[in-house]
Amino acid sequence: MDACLDGTMQEAEALLLKRFGTITVADIADDFDLRLASHLAGLDVVRSCTQ
């Protein structure tokens, strides 16, 4: 079973690293600002990051 999961884990790691490479500090700051404003307004806003 471990050998079967090894390839899957490698694929998942490669995908995560690829997607992390597209995220900027500005993206994180914008998302934080949106979530903070929503929280302070009493709203539950969920934003999805789709690439």
Wavefront OBJ file of the C-alpha trace (Angstrom):
o trace
v 0.000 0.000 0.000
v 2.822 2.386 0.808
v 4.272 2.034 -2.695
v 0.859 2.752 -4.215
v 0.512 5.962 -2.232
v 4.041 7.156 -2.992
v 3.205 8.207 -6.548
v 0.023 9.873 -5.432
v 1.858 11.826 -2.751
v 4.492 12.948 -5.260
v 1.768 14.149 -7.645
v -0.005 16.004 -4.852
v 3.224 17.659 -3.740
v 4.036 18.758 -7.297
v 0.543 20.231 -7.722
v 0.727 22.117 -4.423
v 4.143 23.549 -5.221
v 2.935 24.623 -8.657
v -0.125 26.359 -7.210
v 1.849 27.978 -4.381
v 4.112 29.418 -7.054
v 1.203 31.413 -8.466
v 0.173 33.036 -5.181
v 1.583 36.474 -4.458
v 1.816 38.388 -1.204
v -0.682 40.827 -2.725
v -3.138 37.933 -3.238
v -2.817 36.953 0.404
v -3.185 40.570 1.577
v -6.286 41.108 -0.577
v -7.860 37.909 0.728
v -7.063 38.898 4.312
v -8.594 42.344 3.845
v -11.770 40.852 2.360
v -12.124 38.300 5.137
v -11.442 40.856 7.889
v -13.975 43.331 6.495
v -16.530 40.531 6.145
v -15.875 39.343 9.680
v -16.195 42.831 11.115
v -19.455 43.304 9.187
v -20.792 40.037 10.573
v -20.813 38.330 7.179
v -19.564 34.858 6.378
v -17.728 35.260 3.066
v -15.898 32.306 1.623
v -13.684 32.977 -1.344
v -12.372 30.133 -3.419
v -8.992 30.277 -5.085
v -9.326 28.564 -8.415
v -6.456 28.418 -10.821
l 1 2 3 4 5 6 7 8 9 10 11 12 13 14 15 16 17 18 19 20 21 22 23 24 25 26 27 28 29 30 31 32 33 34 35 36 37 38 39 40 41 42 43 44 45 46 47 48 49 50 51
